[in-house]
Amino acid sequence: MGESSICQVRATVMQYDDGNKRWVPTGEGGQAFSRVQIYHNTVANTFRLVGRKMQGDQQVVINCPIDKRLKYNQATANFHQWRDARNVWGLNFCSKEEAILFADGMMHALEVLSAHADSGYSSLPRPVQNGPSPEELEQQRRYHSHDFSWGWGGADVLVSVSRGEMKVLL
């Protein structure tokens, strides 16, 4: 298991310089596009945002955990921003479509983190297991009808959950 990318866009990563009251590009070499990805660690149910310059040495210009308390702001169609414990970050996207894609990924991450925190379960990493966890089964029961699948001992299993009844379809 581990981390998987749920979103990838091109944007210039910016930080707000409070002393000079202006946005400045992060990293060396000035304003250049970076590949910005949102990663989800499914075992620990955590998310982080990582950006690397697309040119040269692919310098990491941001590696920021996404916390459920993060306040995400779509300031304009092409510029989004948020604050962590030390910095105010911004992304200047190369297109509105990339901005929408990123916003969808960020909102998904925040929704998952919020739902996990509101469920009353521990935020400690869950043990690796075959099949869905008790929290995932409960989440499936809350929605009237959903299908999902997972690998188990080399075989793929399809499960249909409808109105609290679970059917295993091999």
N, C-alpha and C positions, 0 to 999 in steps of 0.2 A: 504494500500500500504506500503511503507517503503523500507527497504533494502532486497535484495535477493543476494545470492551467485551465481556468474557466473563462478567461478573457484575454485577448491580446490586441493592442492598438498601437498606433504611432502618435506620439505627442512630444512636445517640448516640456520637460519637467522644470518647474519653477519653484522658488522659495520666496516668501515675502521678507524683504529686508526692512524691519521695523524702524531702524535708525534713519534710513534714507527714504522711507515711505514709498518703496517701489518693489516691483517684482524683478527678480534676477534669475537667469537660467542656472541650473545646478551643474556641477562638474566642470572639467577643464574644456577649453575650446569654445566657450560661448554657446550661443543658441544653436542647437542642432536637435534633430529628431531622435527620440529614443524609442525602443520597443518596450512598452509598458504592459506588464502582465499581472493579473490577479491570480494567486495560487491558493488552493484549498487543500489543507491537510485533513484528510477524511478521518484519520485515526484520532487526532486531537481535536477535530472540528474547529480549526483555526484558519484564518485567512491572512495573507500578506500581499503587499503590492511591491513589485520589483520592476525597476526601470534600468535598462542598459542602453548606452549610446549605440546607435546603429553603425557609426563609422569608427575607424581606428581600432583601439584596443577594447571596445565594447565595455567601457568603464561603467560600473554600477553607480547610478546617480540617485537612486532611491531604493530603500529596502525598509518598508514601513508596515508594521503590523496593523491589521484592521480590527478595531475593537467595536463592540456593539454600541458604545457611547459616542462613536465618531459622528461628527456633524458634517454631512456632505452637502455641498452647495453647488448647484449648477448655475453659476453666476451669469453666463451667457451661453449661447448655443455651442460655442467652440471653446469655452474656458470654464473649467470646474475646479473647485478648491475645497480643502478641509484642513483641520488643525489636529496635530498630535501634541504630546506633552511638551515638545520643544520648538516646533516649527509650524508655520502655515505653509501648506503645499498647494501648488496649482498645476494643472495640466492644460496646455494650449494645444488642442487637437488640430490635426491637419485637415479634418473635414467634420461636418455635422454628423455624418454617419458613424464615424469612429467615436465621436463624443457620446452618441446614443448607445452604441455597443458597450462602451465603458460604463456609462451610467447604469445600464441594465445589469452588468456584472457586479458593480458596487452595491446596488440595491439588493440584489440576490444575496450577496455576502452578509449584508446588514440584517436582512430578514432571517436568514439561517441562524446567525448569532443571536438575534433577539428571541427567536422561537426556542432555541436551545436553552437560553438563560431563563426564559419564562416557564419552561417545563418543570423546573424544580430539580433537575438532575445536576449532578456535579459537573463542573467544567474540567475536571481532570481527564486526561486521555483515557479512552475506553480500551479495554483489551481487544486484541484482534480475534475475530471469530468468523465462522462461516455463517452466512445468512444475515438477515437484518437484526439489529439490536432491539431490545424492548422499546426504546424510545422511537425507533423508526417504525416498528409495528403499530405503536399507538398513534403516531402521526398518520399512518396509512388508514387506520380505522376512523380517524376524524373526518377524513374526506370520504365521500360516499363510495366512490369506485375508482380504483387505480390498479394498473398492472405494473409490475416491476420484476426484474430478474437479477440473478446473481449466480456466480460459479460456485460449485460445491463439490469438492473431491474430483475435479476434472469434468464434471457434468454441469451443463447449464440448466437452471431451474427457472421457470416462469411462474409467478404467483399472481393470482387475481384476488383482490380484496374488494368486497362489495357489501355495504351495510353490515360491517362487523364480521362477515364470514370470509374465511381465507380458503382458497382452493389452490392446490399445487398442480400445475400442468407441466408434465415432463416433456 
